[in-house]
Amino acid sequence: MAKFFPMFSGSDGNSTYIGGASGGLIVDVGVSYKRIKQALENAEINLSTIKAVLITHQHTDHIKGLKVFLKNNPVPVVASRETIYALEFQGIINSEYPRVYIDELESVQFEDMVVKSVPTSHDAKGSCCFTVSLGQDQKVAVCTDLGVMSEEIMNELAGSALVMLESNHDPVMLRLGPYTAELKLRIASKEGHLPNAVCAESIAKLFCLGTNRFVLAHLSEQNNTPEKAASATRAALMDKGAKENIDYILYIAEKEGKRIITV
């Protein structure tokens, strides 16, 4: 049985553990190594079982703790070519560390775990999201910092057992909130983040394509609330005739998570 553990989520830092029978993978290391280590220990997950780290893109909230993590656990770094180059330029990785380039719609395998990359339109070169297949009917996905939900992403997510998808902001809260006009435009653009309504619409489509477990992630503390994000998704699924906890299960990724989801 696969394990999906949203350890950290939000603008302060993101990191998710995905594990199967042969070990696990970590998607993004956006908080300190100390916090990652503690979260895994609390979940009774041994660091020695981590096979690789997957990096979606180079923004700080996704790589903040990567350098120290790799110093203590020199596992392969899996990312797009552009992201690897950015990590090298920033001095986060060097020639000593193994790296695996995974470009558009390519896949790599770590024992029984198959990782596939899908490009996103977020404002970081080489930005991507990942699906991880851990056996029959056990594909899971981590998709945040999208900008837009492309047909390419939707096709790759179709049929996943579980999808983590960003429900970043409520447009009204964003418009009336404290951010600068420039930052508001960036967040709302196709190179920014998904609003609640687009996330909800996407989840309703994924439900019709076979997915029944959803994790809402990367919620903005300033421009969203868990209640608004969940309400939008529940309404979209209700329109499809779906009943919560019967036809689907909905989770909210917490800023510092404690729940391990079995798939």
N, C-alpha and C positions, 0 to 999 in steps of 0.2 A: 504494500500500500504506500502510495506516494505522500510526501509531506510538503505543505506549502506554508511558509512562515513569513508574513510581512513584518519584519523586525522594526523598520523605521520608515516613515512616510511623511512627506511634506517638504516645504521649502527649506527647512533646517537640515534635511538629510534623508536619504533614501537607501534602503538595503532590504533585499528579500532572499530568503533561503528556499531552495527547491531540492528535495531529497528523494532518492529512491533506494532500492535494495543495495546497490553497490556504493552508495555515498551521496554526496550532494554538491550543489553549485550555489554560488552567491551572485545575485544580480545587483551590481552597484555597491560601492562602499562609501556612502556619503556621510558617514559619521566616524568618530574615532575608532581605532582598532580596539581600544579598551572597552568601548560600548558594544561593539560587535561581538567580541569575545565573551563578554558578560551575558549578552542576550542568548548566544548559543549555549553557554553553560547552563543558564536558567532553563533552557528548553531541552537539556540533556542531549545536546548534539556535540559530538567531538570534533574539534577543529581539524584533526588529522584525517577526517573522512571527506573534507572538501577537496574536490577534484580540480576546480577552476573557478576563476572570477570572471563574470560577464559584465562588460561595461557598456551602457547604452550610449553615453556621450560624455563630453569633457567638462560639463558644468560642475561647479564646486559641490553642489548638494548631491552629486552622484559619485564623486571621486575623493572627497575630503580625507578619508582615512586609508586610501589605497596604498600609499607609499609605505606606511608603517605596517599595514597588514601583510604586504608582500615580503617585507624584511623579516617578519616572523613566520610567514607561511608562503614560501616561494613557489606558488602554484601557477599554472599558465594563466595569462590574461587573454581573454577572448573579446575582440572588438573589431570594428571596421578599421580599414587601413588608415583613414583620416584620424580616427580617434586614437589609434596607437601612435601615430606621428605626433599628435598633440600631447599625449602623455610623455613621450620621449622629450619633446621640446620643453615641457615644464619640469623635467628632471624627476618625474614620478617613477618611471621605469627606465632601465638601461639595458645594455647588452647582456647582463647577467641573468635577466629574468626571461623565462620562456614566454612567448606570445603566439597567439593564433589569430591570423587575419580571417575575419568572416565578413565577406562583402554581401551585397544585395542578394537575398534569397539563397545564399549558400548555407550549408549545414556542416557541423562537426560533431564527432561522437566521443563521449567519455564513458567507456564501458556500456552500460545499458541506457545511457541518456544521450539523446540526439538533440542538438541545439540548432535552431534555425534563426537567421536574422532577417528582419524586414525593415527597410528604410522608413524614416519619418521625416516630416517637413520642419521639424523644430530647428531653431536658429543655432545649431552647432554642426559643423561639417562632419558628415559620417554618422549623424544621429540615427539610432535604430531602436526597434523593440525586439524582443525575443520570444520564441516559443520553445518549449522543452518537452520532448516526448519521452516518457518513462515506461513505455509498454503499451499494449493494446488499450485503447480508450482512456489513456492517461496523459494526454497532451495538455499542458498548462501554458499560460502566456502572461508576460509582464509587459504592459503597454502604457507607458506614461510619457509626458512631454511630447505629445503628438503634433500639435498644431491643427491638423485636420485628420479625420478618419478616412483614409484612402481606400479605394476598392481593393488595392493590393493587400493592405493590412487586413481588411475584412475577410478576404478570401483565405488568408493564412490562418486567421483565428477560428474560422468556421469549424465546428465539430470539436472544439476544445472542451475538456471536462470542466476546466476552470479558467476564467479570464480575469486578470487584474487590469482595470482600465481607469485612466485618470478622469476624475470628475472635479476639475480644478476650481471653477469659479461660477458664481451667479452673476450674470451680466449687470444687473441693477446694482448689486453691492460693489462690483468693480467700478462702475461708472461713478458712484457716489462716494467711493472710498478714498483713502489718504494717499494713494500712489500718484506719482507725477503723470501728466498727460502722456508723455512719451512711453512710460512703462505700461500704462493702461492700454495704449495702442499695440504695444508689443505682445502683451498677454492675449489680447483679443484677436490677433492676426493669425494667419495660417502658419506662421513660424513660432507661435506661442503655445497656448494650452487649450484643451477642450473645455467648453462650458458644460454645465450640468445637463442641459437639454440635448446637446449632441452626444454626450456620453450615454444618456438614457435611451435615445433613439438607436444608437449603435448596439446597446445591450439587448434591446427588444429584437433587433435583427439577428443577433447572435443566438438568442433564445430559440428563435424559429429555425436556426441552423443546427440546433442540438446541444448548445451549452446550457447548463442549469445551475452553475455556481459562479457568482460574480463578486469581485472585491473592488470597491470604489476607493481610489487612491489619489495621492498627491493633492489633497484638498487644501486650498489656500486658507490660512488662518485669518487673513484680513478680508477676503472677498468671498467667503463661503461658510456654510455650516454643515455638519454632518446631516442635520435634519433636512435641509434644502436639497442636498445631493441625493439622499435616500428617497425623498419624496418624489423627485423627478423620475428616478429610475422605477420606483414602484408604480407610478402612474403609467409609464410607457409599457411596462409589463402587464399591467391590468388591462390595458387596451387590447393586448393579445390574448386575454382570457386566462392569464397565468396567475396562480395563487401562491403567495409567499409561504415558504416552508413546506409546501406540497409539491408544486411544480418547479420551484427554484429556491435557492438560498442566497441571501444577500449579506455581504459583510462590508464593514467600513474599516479600512486600514488606519490604525491609530498612529499618532505621532511616534509613540514608542509601544509597539505591539507586544502582546503576551499570548495571543491565540495561535495555535498551530492548527491548520486546516488539513484534514486528511482527504485524499482524492481517490 
